Amino acid sequence: MLKLELKRIFSKKINVFAIGLALILAVIFSGFAVTSNRYVDENGNASTGIMATRKLTDNRRAWKGTLTEDELGKVIEQNKNAVTQSSEENAIYGTALQPIDDIRSFIISVLTPDSEYDESVLNQITEENIQEFYDTYHKNMEKMAEEYGKTSVQKKYLEKKYNEIKLPVEYESYSSWDTMIMYVETYSIILAIIVGFICAGIFADDFQTKADAVFFSTKYGRTKAVKTKILAGIATTVMIYCMGIILLSVICFGIMGTSGMNTPYQMYQAYSIYIMSYGQYYLLTVVCGFIASMLAAVVSMLIAAKMHTISVAVCIPFFLYCLLPFIGRALSGYTTLFNLIPTILTNVQASVKVPLIYQIGNCVFRQIPLVMVMYTVMAIALLPFIYKSFRRYGNK
């Protein structure tokens, strides 16, 4: 019965077109991703071709390893020597500044915890300051815990998280991962919309084709057949999401490489409370995208089961992940509510930067794990409602 339901889904021309569009967009997004990084060679020539990220990684390979205070001192010295005789476009940038861009950003991020990115701090660092760099990092962590922890429990939680950061930091160029996280978030929104459209049709097709009377008159029409439809929707979501993300990942990482998988995210955002490597960050983004797609599928199936039409159901994913963020900005005064909307699942990149936490009793939760649990539970909890809504059709 499941095979038959899946055959119905994947033999429908509009669904085949939607899946084909998803795969084509994966290839298109891959093209954008692999050409989005800029590389400047030793002659000052800038390029953004498909090999730019590989060249950028090779350009920064000399700095791979543990960033001790002595290594950071070399970065500061190289930066000071380079900025006095170069601009961004010339050869000096490609040979002197470009290789240390990531490390320069890390140093600035550590030294400016409460202010905007300011490169001038690099010119103010003395040799003595750089030898106390990680001591300064620890002191700023304590200040951040005090600032963002509203209660003693929250402060202790933040202190515990910051203590999990391994120092000194291990560095390897992470350009490919940083690029892919941005594109996989956008692509996951597209997949959620496509999945919602296809899954809504599972429960609306019988009414559109006027076959509902036949369906409900069969022996298992109100029991096993309904369960099979739900299972087919879940299976379809898994297959489409995995196909799209795997295709995007294989193409992009195959071209750009996987350098920086174990580089800590704190290299980019020094005071993030999400203690993870870039590889784990990418996995978190992919899992959140999957939860977003599953939620879109389940809600679309529920609306279609209740209303017996696809027209409203297909708008749900678009509303959740495209319109709701704009509503959240318009109603910015209700920050507590809009910091927990489903959009967070497709905007992990913005959420991991902010040390936003919630407390229930003596338990403290970070924003993203809380949102992930909330909408996973919601997606599961809605399944029985889909079953009840559809099987009761026509009963008085």
Secondary structure as GFF3:
##gff-version 3
##sequence-region A 1 396
A	DSSP	alpha_helix	2	11	.	.	.	ID=ss1
A	DSSP	alpha_helix	13	34	.	.	.	ID=ss2
A	DSSP	beta_strand	39	40	.	.	.	ID=ss3
A	DSSP	beta_strand	46	47	.	.	.	ID=ss4
A	DSSP	alpha_helix	52	60	.	.	.	ID=ss5
A	DSSP	three_ten_helix	61	63	.	.	.	ID=ss6
A	DSSP	beta_strand	65	66	.	.	.	ID=ss7
A	DSSP	alpha_helix	69	83	.	.	.	ID=ss8
A	DSSP	alpha_helix	91	92	.	.	.	ID=ss9
A	DSSP	pi_helix	93	97	.	.	.	ID=ss10
A	DSSP	three_ten_helix	98	100	.	.	.	ID=ss11
A	DSSP	alpha_helix	101	111	.	.	.	ID=ss12
A	DSSP	alpha_helix	121	124	.	.	.	ID=ss13
A	DSSP	alpha_helix	127	131	.	.	.	ID=ss14
A	DSSP	alpha_helix	133	148	.	.	.	ID=ss15
A	DSSP	alpha_helix	152	163	.	.	.	ID=ss16
A	DSSP	beta_strand	170	171	.	.	.	ID=ss17
A	DSSP	alpha_helix	175	208	.	.	.	ID=ss18
A	DSSP	alpha_helix	212	217	.	.	.	ID=ss19
A	DSSP	alpha_helix	224	256	.	.	.	ID=ss20
A	DSSP	three_ten_helix	265	267	.	.	.	ID=ss21
A	DSSP	alpha_helix	278	307	.	.	.	ID=ss22
A	DSSP	alpha_helix	315	318	.	.	.	ID=ss23
A	DSSP	pi_helix	319	323	.	.	.	ID=ss24
A	DSSP	alpha_helix	324	330	.	.	.	ID=ss25
A	DSSP	alpha_helix	335	338	.	.	.	ID=ss26
A	DSSP	three_ten_helix	342	346	.	.	.	ID=ss27
A	DSSP	alpha_helix	348	351	.	.	.	ID=ss28
A	DSSP	beta_strand	357	360	.	.	.	ID=ss29
A	DSSP	beta_strand	363	366	.	.	.	ID=ss30
A	DSSP	alpha_helix	367	391	.	.	.	ID=ss31
###
